[in-house]
Amino acid sequence: MKQYLIVFFKYNDWANRQIIDAVKKIPVPEESVKLISHLITSQNKWFNRITKELDDKTLAWYDMIFPLDHLENRWLDNANGWIRFLEKLDEAELDRDIIFERPSDGKKLSVKIRDIALQLNYHSIHHRAQIYRIIRQPGQTPPSTDYIFTVLREA
């Protein structure tokens, strides 16, 4: 599972950088910038729930919107941090429960690190699809970021 997650994070990093490049070329990038910023802040919030470096209530899901020209560096820092973190874990640690308080009601919740990692990657796929629609609106073609194209080999 560990190696799978690392490969998936590297793919996700590549795919999101392709999208960031495409967003730089559209006439009205604001909504896409919000979505990419949300991906970054979401990954930061979940990482913090693991490390508990900051009070979880101080980290928002949507409130921080990064300037377009800072998105790629912010994304790279974030993705590389997750990849380094996963590389240091052993397989058993992926099943460690992370306990945190849900901000809306203070209820204690538990989730495994592997499930957080999977969620973050699936979450990116979801928002990339939304960004594809935004890119297509002015008639542009979004980049092909399907996972299968990164693993296909000639036989």
C-alpha positions in Angstrom: 0.0 0.0 0.0 2.8 2.4 0.9 4.4 2.2 -2.6 1.0 2.5 -4.3 0.3 5.7 -2.3 3.6 7.2 -3.2 3.1 6.5 -6.9 -0.4 7.9 -6.7 0.8 11.1 -5.0 3.5 11.5 -7.7 0.9 11.0 -10.4 -1.4 13.5 -8.7 1.4 16.0 -8.4 2.2 15.7 -12.1 -1.5 16.0 -13.1 -2.2 19.0 -10.9 0.9 20.8 -12.3 -0.5 20.2 -15.8 -3.8 21.8 -14.7 -2.0 24.7 -13.1 -0.2 25.4 -16.4 -3.5 25.2 -18.2 -5.2 27.6 -15.8 -2.5 30.2 -16.4 -3.7 30.3 -20.1 -7.5 30.8 -19.6 -9.0 34.3 -19.7 -10.8 34.1 -16.3 -8.8 31.9 -14.0 -10.3 32.9 -10.6 -12.7 30.0 -10.0 -9.9 27.5 -11.0 -7.5 29.3 -8.7 -9.9 28.9 -5.8 -10.3 25.2 -6.5 -6.5 24.6 -6.6 -6.0 26.7 -3.5 -8.6 24.6 -1.8 -6.7 21.4 -2.8 -3.6 22.9 -1.2 -5.3 24.0 2.0 -7.2 20.7 2.3 -3.9 18.7 2.1 -2.4 21.1 4.6 -5.3 20.6 7.0 -5.2 16.8 6.8 -1.4 16.8 7.2 -1.8 19.0 10.3 -4.4 16.6 11.7 -1.7 13.9 11.5 1.2 16.1 12.9 -1.0 18.2 15.2 1.5 21.1 14.8 -1.3 23.8 14.8 -4.7 24.1 16.3 -6.9 22.5 13.7 -9.5 25.2 14.0 -7.0 27.8 12.6 -6.8 26.0 9.3 -9.6 26.5 6.9 -10.7 24.4 3.9 -11.5 27.3 1.6 -10.5 30.7 3.0 -7.0 31.0 1.7 -6.7 31.8 -2.0 -3.2 31.9 -3.4 -2.1 34.2 -6.3 -2.0 32.4 -9.6 1.7 32.9 -10.0 2.3 31.3 -6.6 0.1 28.2 -7.1 2.7 25.9 -8.6 5.3 26.5 -5.9 2.6 26.1 -3.2 1.4 22.9 -4.8 5.0 21.5 -5.2 5.8 22.2 -1.5 2.6 20.6 -0.4 2.9 17.5 -2.7 6.6 17.0 -1.9 5.9 17.2 1.8 3.3 14.5 1.5 5.6 12.3 -0.5 8.4 12.7 1.9 6.1 11.9 4.8 4.8 8.7 3.1 8.3 7.6 2.2 9.3 7.7 5.9 6.3 5.6 7.1 6.4 1.9 7.3 3.4 -0.2 6.2 2.0 -0.6 9.7 1.9 3.2 10.3 -0.5 3.6 7.3 -3.1 1.9 9.5 -2.5 4.2 12.4 -5.7 5.9 13.5 -5.7 9.7 13.5 -8.1 11.2 16.0 -9.4 14.8 15.6 -12.3 16.9 16.6 -14.8 17.9 14.0 -15.0 21.7 14.2 -18.7 21.9 13.7 -19.7 20.0 16.8 -16.5 19.0 18.6 -17.2 15.3 18.1 -14.1 13.1 18.1 -13.5 11.3 14.8 -11.0 8.7 13.8 -9.5 7.9 10.4 -6.5 5.9 9.2 -3.5 7.6 7.5 -3.9 5.5 4.4 -7.6 6.6 4.0 -6.5 10.3 4.4 -3.9 9.8 1.6 -6.5 8.1 -0.7 -9.0 10.8 0.0 -6.6 13.6 -0.9 -5.8 12.0 -4.3 -9.5 11.3 -5.1 -10.3 14.8 -4.0 -7.9 16.2 -6.5 -9.4 14.1 -9.3 -12.8 15.5 -8.4 -11.7 19.1 -8.5 -9.6 18.6 -11.7 -12.8 17.6 -13.4 -14.4 20.8 -12.3 -11.5 22.8 -13.6 -11.7 20.9 -16.9 -15.2 22.3 -17.4 -13.9 25.8 -16.6 -11.0 25.4 -19.1 -13.5 24.2 -21.8 -15.9 27.1 -21.4 -13.8 29.6 -23.5 -13.2 26.8 -26.0 -9.8 25.6 -24.8 -8.7 22.0 -24.4 -7.6 20.8 -21.0 -4.4 18.7 -20.8 -4.8 14.9 -20.7 -4.1 13.9 -17.1 -5.5 10.4 -17.1 -3.5 8.1 -14.8 -3.5 5.3 -17.4 -1.3 7.4 -19.8 1.4 7.6 -17.1 1.7 3.8 -16.8 1.1 2.5 -20.3 4.2 0.8 -21.9 4.8 -0.8 -25.2 4.7 -4.6 -24.9 
